[in-house]
Amino acid sequence: MARQKGIIKLKGTIGDITFYKTQDGHLAREKGGIDASRIASDPAFQRTRENGSEFGRAGKAGKILRTALRPLLLNSADGRMVSRLTQTMVKVIQADAVSERGLRNVIDGEVELVLGFEFNIRGKLGTSLFAPFTSAIDRAAGTLDVSIPSFVPANMIAAPSGTTHFKVISGGAEIDFTNETYVVATSETAILPWDATATAVINLSNAVTANSTHPLVLALGIEFYQEINGQMYPLKNGAFNPLSIVSVDGGV
């Protein structure tokens, strides 16, 4: 891989060189690799096929989790979140100590490894919200809750420059990774002033299916706003809104 320099940037393929644009700039690479049919059938590439199968499974698992939490992710994700989540799901699958290599999966793996995943690397929950909170998953009742005692926003929330208001958001998801289906519920506070006035106690509850046997995931985040002439505008298009997985129950 090489970086393109100069005024004119190329896109497309010339000979064996492909020119393309990424988040890291305009790059170029030489065409190469092994024929796909050989990878699919040659015994020498058995490990490659096994790795590819599990990587594909990790990609699908990441996609269903992202889709389930999409109402929260619309304003709270960075450009590389998809690849980072897939990498985390690979670790989940690799923790499967039951299935054979190549057949390992999320359900027999350790879904709890997604705990603490930050959907926005530019604004992490751990470096944005310093107010103590508790999270609880009640599988029998099908509730995923977050509780935050009263706190002073200006002291306990590290907000980006320009912030005048904020909102706390949460979402609970019940995910069937095998059938690629989900049930999700979200909740949020009103838009609150980011100032020295203490908030009321915040309780956010999300209800899914009672007595579900599927993995349950609880996410918590903050959205920042700027008030201009009485109107609330998402601050910098949500570039620094944190969202993190704060509780996971892997299922039964």
Summary of the structure (lengths in Angstrom):
residues: 252
radius of gyration: 21.8
end to end distance: 45.5
largest distance: 67.7
contacts: 763
relative contact order: 0.16
helix: 26%
strand: 33%
